[in-house]
Amino acid sequence: MHPELAADLARLPDLLEETRRRALAFLDGLDERPVVPRAAPPGAGSGAPMELSEAGGGLPAALAEFAQWWEPRLSASAGPRYFGFVTGGATPAALAGDWLTSTVDQNSNSSLDPAGQHLERETVGWLRVLFGLSEAHHGTFVSGATMSNTVGLAIAREWLGERLGVDVAEDGVGALGPVRVLSGGAHSSVSKALSVLGLGRSALRRVPLLPGREAVDVAALERALAGTDGPCVVVANAGTVNTVDFDDLRAIAGLRERHRFWLHVDAAFGAFAALSPEHAELVTGLDLADSVCVDLHKWLNVPYDSAVQFTRRPDLQTRVFRNAAAYLGPAPVSGRAGGHGEHPDLVHLTPENSHRLRALAAWFTLRAYGRSGHREIVERNIAGARVLGEAVERIDGLELLAPVRLNVVCFTLTTDPTPERLAALAAGLAGEAFLTPTHYADRPALRAAFSNWRTTEADVRRTAEALARAVRTQAAGRDGD
């Protein structure tokens, strides 16, 4: 054994204790840490990255160099005022589960080594109930919403072939001919998925939205369906990125009485509305979907990377992703869900032949806090978004662009809201809070997404005060020009 490996193994308890201390110090400092530090990465000044040394120095050397160069440059994305994108943190139980995931280092894709598969199925069952889905939905863990949308649309592609009497998994996407994917405002990951799946980005056809909304006009959708030859795919939204608007899922599903289409619902974070009695009606009809995307490293607050994909057609899923190799265990049986009856090995359900035991972090946080604990996180985040929205309306120089429907606040400058001025405003906030840019109704804007379990009312007040200062500072600078 390499001498540095042997030395690290011999003192592993002490080294892990040192790692624990560093981790706790990072977490303890989240509240006061710059949310997005401005320090340049190592080597940025010279233009050359640091070179890999011949003699590594073992884990102590790696810990020291990480502490010196990289740790100060990392954002506080796990903290309470990181409102960019839709980013959750890691609850204490999820963090413990993730540490143990690396410790046990399971690749649970085969029933030849089945414990991880059983744990994942149990966790998926809990999530299915949490989101109000029936037992008709089968689920599996994937890396994120992009992969969840890709898997769901891959199953939809196979369904299109089934309706047309062709086997896409065997004969290729060319056997389908032109495909139409209809949506009012699909997330960018849907276009990426269509590209990856060979359907092409141009397959996506935008359907008009309701006036002043990001929700699809169901009447316009029906007209588009009536004008489409053959079966197609509809991508509905349960929570848009800009304003968390929801399509009328029940009404859309009802269109299948007159038109043939696969209904895929992107509920990356909107599915969590099901946890709040006040907002559960937003996801009424989610169970009627043929496939559903839910991202767990958002509002479930488990570490990256973690999402789940649900579908009513696991038989088509295994037709797409089956991986026949004797060393991996039983292959799916044609016409059924796959090896071992209703429970195909996970290797036959996603593009991955191997993946870490992602379900463990989700299992830990669900087991630790239950439905009520995660409901409290969701409702506290919703309340925080409302308070920030009200603060934006009171700040001279800002305009709220849409109602705060759930957990996102979308706003802009009242005067000259250029992307450059909004980027400067966000940069002025970066030490206190992180917001990301967007466009809403063709207007440049900023958005704050609440999904971290640590965010409290005090964090909202602190963010609102920092935002008001940044607006005043920018206005003063503009007046002085």
N, C-alpha and C positions, 0 to 999 in steps of 0.2 A: 504494500500500500504506500502511496506517496506520503512522504514524511509529514507534510502539512495537513493532509487528510487524517492521518493517524493521530496527530497532535490535537486536531479539532475534535475528533471522536473521543479522545481521552478526557478532554475537559468540556464536553458538550453541556453538561448541566450548568456550569458557570457561564458559558457563552450564551446559552439560551436565557439565563437570568439577566445578563447584560442586555440582550436584545429586548427582553420584556421591559427593563427599565427605560430603554430608549423609546420604546413604543408608548409607554405611559407618559413619558415626558412630552412626546409629540401631542398626544391626545389632551393632556392637561393644558397645553399651550394654545389649543385651537381658538379659544375665545379671544385672545389678544393677538394672535398671529395675523400678519397681513393676509387678507383672504387670497389675493393673487400677488405674490412677491414680484418685484421688478428686477431682481438680480439676474444677470446673464449666466448662461450655462458655462461650465469649465471649457476653456479653450476658445470661447467666443471672440475674445480680443485678438487672438493670433490667427483665427480662422482654421486652426487644426485641432481635431479632437484629441483627447488624451489617449496614449497608446497603451495596449495591453502589455503588462510586464511579464518577463520570463519567470521570475520568482514571485509568486502571488502574495506570500506573507500570511496566508490563512485567514480565517474569519475575523480575527481581531483587526487585521489591516483593512479588510473590506469594511468593517463597521466604522473604523476611524475615518476612512476616506469618504464614505457615504455621509457621515455626520458633518464633515468639513465642507464638502462640495455640493452634494445633492439635497440633503434634507432642508437646508435653508431656502432652497429654490422651489420647493414643492408647495403647491397651493393648499389652502385649508378647505379642500373640497369635501372633507368629512365633517366640516363644521356647520354651525347654525345659520350663517349668512352667505353661504354659497348658493345664490339663486340662479346661476346660469344653467342653461340647458334644462333638463329635469333630472336633477341629481340627488339621490338619497345619500344617507350615510350608512353606518353599520351599527345596529343596536348592540348592546353588550353581548347578548346571546348570539347574534349573528357573527360577531367578531370571534367569539369563542369557537363557534362552529367552523368558521373559516380557518382558524389556526389548526383545528383538529383535522380539517380536510387535507391540509398540506402534510400533517403529521402521519395520518394513516395512508395517504397517497394511493387511493383506490382508483382503478380504471374499471368502472362497473358496467361495461357494455355487453358482457357475455354472461349467460346463465351458468357457465362453467365455474364462475366465481360470483355468486348471485346476491350476496348480502346488500351491496350498494344498490342494485336494481330494486330490491324489495323496499329499501328505505326511500328511494326516489318515488316509487309508486304510492307509498303511504303519504308522502309529502304532496304529490300531485293531487291525491284525493282530498287532502285538507284544503288545498288551494281551489279546487273545483267547487267545493261547498262554500268557501269564502266568497267566491265571485258569483254564486247563485247559478252555477251551471248544473245540468242534470247528469245522470250517469251515462247518458248517451255520448258525452264528451270524454275522449281519452287524451291524456296529456303527456308531454315529455319536456325535460329541461334542455335549453339551448343557451347560447352565449349572450344573447341580447335581443332587443326588439327587431333589429335588422334581420337576424337569422330566423327569428320567429315568423316574421312576415315572409321571408324567403321560403321557409318550409311550408307554411300555409298555402302560398301561391303555387308551390311545386305540386302539392296535393290537388289544388284546383286545376292545374294543367293536366294532371292525370285524369281528373273527372271530365274535362273537356274531351279528352280522347275517348273515354268510355262512352260518352254521349254520341260521339261521331263514329264509333266502331273501330277505333285505332288504338294501338298500344304505344303511347308516347315513350314510356320508359325503355321499351325495346327498339322502337323504330325511329325515335328522334322527333324533335319538335316540328320538323318539316312536314310530318304527316298530318298536322293539324290544319295547315293553311293559316290565313290571317286570323288573329285573335283580338278581341276587343275587351279591354278592362275599363270599366266605368267607375268614376268616383267624383265626388264633389270637390275634394281637396286632399288627395292622398299625401301622406308623409313622404319625404324624399327617399326614404328607404324602400318604398314600394317601387319606384323607378329603378333603383339599383337592383332590386330582386328581379324585376322583369328583364333587365339586361343580363344578369347572371343566368337566368332560366332560358335564355334564348328566345323569349317572346318579344323582346325589344322595348325600349322606352316609349317608342311611338305607339305601342299598343294601348297606352293609357290615354283615355279620352275624358276630358274634364266636363262635368255636368254642372249647369248653373246652380248657384247657391241661393238660399233665401235672402231677401233684401236685408242688408246690415248684419248678416250672420256668416258663420263659417260652416253652417249645416247645409246639406244638400237639399235642393228643392225636389221633393219626392215626385211631384207631378212631372217635372222636367226629366227626372230619371226614368219614369215610365215611358215618356215619349222617346227617350234615347234607346231604351230596351226594345220598344216597338219597331224602331228603325234599324235594329241590328239583326243580321241574318245569323241564325244558329245560336247555340248556347254561348254564354259569355260569363265573365267574372265581374262582380260588383265588390268594390272595396269601400266599406263604410267606416266612419270614424266614431269612436267613443272617446272623445276628448282630443280636440285639436291642439297643436303645440302653442299657437299664439294666444288663444282665448278660451281653451278648453270647452269648445262647443261640441255638441253631440248630435249626430244624425238620429232621426226617428227610426230606430232599429226595428221596432215592431211593424211599422208601416212599410219599410223596405222589404222585410221578410215576407209581408203579405203579397207583394208583387209577384212572388213565385207561383201564386195561384194562376197567373196569366202568362208568365214569362219564365223561360228556363235560364237560370244563372246560379253560379256558385257564390255564396255570400261569405266573404272574408271580412272580419271586423278587427280593425286595429284599435285595441283598447290598452295600449302600452301602459298608460298610467290611469286612464279614465275608468278602467275596470274597478279600481279601488273605491269609486263612488258607491259601490254596492255595500260597503261597510258602514256607511252613514245613513241612518233612516231618513234624514232630511233630503238626501241626494240620490238615494237608491233608484228612484224612478228614472234617472238619467240613463241607466243601463237596462231598463225594461226591454226585453227582446233579445238580450245578448245570447241567451241560451238557444235561440233560433238560428244562430249562425252555423255555417258549415265548418268554419275554422276561426280561431280567435288568437290574437297576439296579446300577451301581457308581459311587461318588463318588470322584473322583480328588483333589480338594483336601482329602481326609482323609488316607488312608494312603500315597498316592503322593507326597505332599508337593510338589504343584504349587500355584501361587497361585490364589486365587479368580478367576474362577469356572470350574470344570471338572469334568465328569462324563462318563460314557459310557453309552449305552443299547444293549443287544444284543437281537436278535430273530431267530427262525427264519423270520419271514414279512415280508421287506422289501417284497413285493408289496402286502400289506395296509397297510404303513406308507406307501407312496407313494400309495395310494388315499386315505388320510386327509389327508396333508399336501401333495399336489401343488399347485403354484402355476403355472398356465398363463398365461404372459405372454411374448410374443415376445422382448422385450428381455432376458429372463433366460436364454434358450437353450432346448434341447430339453425338451419336456414328457415325462412318463412315458408309456410305451406300456401300454394297457389289458391287464391279465392278466400283465404282466411286472414285473420290479423297477423299470423306468423307464429313461428316456433312456440311451443307450449300453449296452444289454444289461444286465449284472448290476450296473452301477454307476450308479445314478440320481444326478443332481446333488443336492448336499446341501440345496438349497433345497426339495426334495420330501420331506425326511425328518424335519423338526422344525417347530414353529410359527414359527421364525424365518426371515424372508427374508434376513437378514444376520446374521453373527456374526464376531467376531474369530477369528483363527487360534489357537484354544485349544489345538489339538493340538501346537503348537510347543514349549511348555514341557514337556509330557509327552514329546515326542520327545527333547528334550535330556536330560532326567533318565534316561530309559530307555537312550538311547545312551551316556550318560556312565558309568552305574553298573551297567547290565545286571541280570540276574536276581539275581546274588549280592549286589549292593549293596543292592537293595531287600529281599531276604530278610533281610539283616543288620539293617536298620531295623526290620522287623516283629518279628524275634525279640528284638531289644534292648528294644523297647517291651513285648513280652509279659513278658519277664523283669522289667522295671521295675514293671509292674502287680502281678506276683506278690510282689515285695519290699514294695511299699506295702501290699498286702493283708495280708501277714504282720505288718507294723508296726501296722496298724489293730487286729489281733487282740491285740496286746500293750499297746495304749494303754487304760488304765483309763478307762472312760466311753464307749467306742465299741464298736459291734457290727458285724461284717461280715455283710451280709444274704444274700450268695450267694457261691458259689465264684468265684474269679477264673479264668474259663474262657479268656479271651484277653487283652484289653487294657483292660478297664474294672473299676474297683473301686467297689462299691456298698456303702455303710455308713450307719449312723445312730447317734444318741446312745442309750445304754442307758437313760437316765432322761429322761422328758418330752421325747420327740423331736418337738416341734412345728415347723411350718414356720418360725415366727419365731426359735426358738432355733437351728435349723440355718442359717437365713439369717445370723444374727449370727455363728455359727461361721465360715461361709464369708467373711463380711466381715472377720473378724479375721485371716484368712489372705491377704487379697487382695494385700498387698504382696509375699508370697513365692510364692503359688500361687493359681490360679483354679480353683474347682470349681463345678459347677452343681447345682441342686436337682432332685429327682425324687420320685416315689412308687413304692415297690415293695411288692407284696402289701399295698396299702392303708396302708403306713407311710411317712411323710415321710422322705426320705433325701437324701444327697449322693452324687455320683458323680464319679470322676476317670477321664478317658479318655486313654490314652496313644497318641499317633499322630505326635508331632513327631520329626523326624530328629535334632534336637539333644539330646534328653533322654538323660541319662547316669545312672549309678548315684549319682553325687554329687547330682544334682538330686532323685532319689528320697529320699535321706537327708535333704536339706535340707527337702523337703516334709514328710516324716514328723516331723522335729523341730519344724517350725512348727505342724503339726497338734496334736502333743502339747502344746505351749505354749498354743495357743488353747483346747484342751479344759480345761487346768488353769486358765487365766484365767477362762473362763466358769464353771467350777465354783466358783472362789473368789468370784466376784461373786455367784453364787447363794447361797452360804453366808452372805455378808455382808448379804443382804437381810433 
